[in-house]
Amino acid sequence: MFSLFKKKKFEPNFPIIELDASAAEVKDILSKFSSVVRVEQSQGGGVDFEYVAENHETRINVGFSADKILFVNYLSEQFNNNDKKKAQKLDWFINYYGTAEEFEEPNDTGFMIFFHNPKRKLTIVFGLHMGPIRINSHVNA
């Protein structure tokens, strides 16, 4: 069959940051993706600093407190063309960070959907309009 008609599944073309990675590991991983900027936080909120890396399609922010990951933001244009593709992207992240059964009933605010996984101590936040994904770690909270 023609490749034009094959259904494509979401597979991220950007690095996925493991929530137990050290700050040095994150910087190394992001450096292979794009240039990395360290942003110091002075406003409080529990975040000491962030690493930020981006290319023409994806921006990744990783927030740290005491050198432990608090969150990873993936703002990517990849698979944002329509709601079906956004759902495929969200499904990939849910399956990457556990199984659908591990997540509690989602909380939909109309702008964002929150998927809490108490077993793995994380929350996936999905933005409905632009399709960003945020992974919040609750291990160190």
C-alpha positions as CSV (number, residue, x, y, z in Angstrom):
1,M,0.0,0.0,0.0
2,F,1.1,3.5,-0.6
3,S,2.9,5.1,2.4
4,L,0.7,8.2,1.9
5,F,-2.3,6.2,3.2
6,K,-0.6,4.5,6.1
7,K,-1.8,5.8,9.5
8,K,1.1,7.3,11.4
9,K,1.5,6.8,15.1
10,F,3.0,9.4,17.4
11,E,6.6,8.8,18.2
12,P,8.4,11.8,19.7
13,N,11.2,13.3,17.7
14,F,12.5,15.0,20.8
15,P,14.2,13.5,23.9
16,I,12.1,12.2,26.7
17,I,13.5,13.1,30.1
18,E,13.4,10.5,32.8
19,L,12.1,12.0,36.1
20,D,14.9,10.4,38.1
21,A,17.6,11.9,35.9
22,S,20.2,14.2,37.5
23,A,20.7,17.8,36.5
24,A,23.9,16.9,34.7
25,E,22.2,14.0,32.8
26,V,19.4,16.3,31.7
27,K,21.8,19.0,30.5
28,D,23.7,16.3,28.5
29,I,20.5,14.9,27.0
30,L,19.2,18.3,26.1
31,S,22.6,19.4,24.6
32,K,22.3,16.6,22.1
33,F,18.9,18.0,21.1
34,S,19.7,21.8,21.0
35,S,21.6,24.5,22.8
36,V,20.7,24.6,26.5
37,V,20.0,27.7,28.6
38,R,20.0,27.6,32.4
39,V,17.3,29.9,33.9
40,E,17.7,30.8,37.5
41,Q,14.4,31.3,39.4
42,S,14.1,34.0,42.0
43,Q,10.3,34.2,42.2
44,G,9.9,31.2,44.5
45,G,7.4,28.5,43.8
46,G,9.8,25.8,44.8
47,V,11.8,25.9,41.5
48,D,15.5,26.7,41.9
49,F,16.4,26.6,38.2
50,E,15.3,25.3,34.8
51,Y,17.0,24.0,31.7
52,V,15.5,25.1,28.5
53,A,16.2,23.8,25.0
54,E,14.3,24.3,21.8
55,N,14.4,23.8,18.1
56,H,12.1,24.9,15.3
57,E,9.3,22.5,16.4
58,T,9.8,21.7,20.1
59,R,10.6,23.5,23.4
60,I,11.6,21.5,26.5
61,N,11.7,23.0,30.0
62,V,13.0,21.0,32.9
63,G,12.5,22.5,36.4
64,F,14.6,21.5,39.4
65,S,14.5,21.9,43.1
66,A,17.6,20.8,45.1
67,D,18.8,19.1,41.8
68,K,15.7,16.9,41.6
69,I,13.3,17.2,38.7
70,L,10.0,18.8,39.6
71,F,8.5,19.0,36.1
72,V,9.2,18.5,32.4
73,N,7.3,20.6,29.8
74,Y,7.1,19.5,26.2
75,L,5.7,22.2,23.9
76,S,5.8,20.6,20.5
77,E,4.1,21.3,17.2
78,Q,4.5,17.6,16.5
79,F,1.0,15.9,16.1
80,N,-0.9,19.2,16.8
81,N,-2.7,19.3,13.4
82,N,-6.0,18.1,14.8
83,D,-7.7,16.7,17.9
84,K,-7.2,13.1,16.8
85,K,-3.4,13.6,16.5
86,K,-3.3,15.4,19.8
87,A,-5.1,12.5,21.4
88,Q,-2.5,10.1,19.9
89,K,0.3,12.2,21.4
90,L,-1.4,12.2,24.8
91,D,-2.0,8.4,24.6
92,W,1.7,7.9,24.0
93,F,2.7,9.8,27.1
94,I,0.1,8.0,29.3
95,N,1.4,4.7,28.1
96,Y,5.0,5.8,28.5
97,Y,4.5,6.9,32.1
98,G,2.4,3.9,33.2
99,T,-0.7,2.1,32.0
100,A,-4.1,3.7,31.6
101,E,-5.3,1.7,34.6
102,E,-2.7,3.4,36.9
103,F,-4.2,6.8,36.3
104,E,-7.1,8.2,38.3
105,E,-10.2,9.7,36.6
106,P,-8.9,12.8,34.7
107,N,-9.8,16.3,35.8
108,D,-10.8,18.4,32.8
109,T,-10.9,22.1,33.3
110,G,-11.8,23.0,29.7
111,F,-8.3,24.2,29.1
112,M,-6.2,21.5,30.6
113,I,-6.7,17.8,31.5
114,F,-4.9,16.5,34.6
115,F,-4.1,12.8,34.8
116,H,-2.8,11.7,38.2
117,N,-0.8,8.5,38.6
118,P,-0.5,7.8,42.4
119,K,1.5,4.6,41.8
120,R,4.3,6.4,40.0
121,K,3.8,9.7,41.8
122,L,3.3,11.9,38.8
123,T,0.7,14.0,37.0
124,I,0.5,14.5,33.3
125,V,-1.1,17.8,32.4
126,F,-2.3,18.2,28.8
127,G,-3.2,21.5,27.3
128,L,-6.2,21.1,25.0
129,H,-5.6,24.0,22.6
130,M,-1.9,23.9,21.8
131,G,-1.2,20.3,22.8
132,P,1.6,20.8,25.4
133,I,2.4,18.1,27.8
134,R,3.7,18.7,31.3
135,I,4.9,15.9,33.6
136,N,4.9,16.9,37.3
137,S,6.9,14.7,39.6
138,H,5.5,14.2,43.1
139,V,8.3,12.0,44.3
140,N,10.3,14.8,45.9
141,A,7.3,17.0,46.8
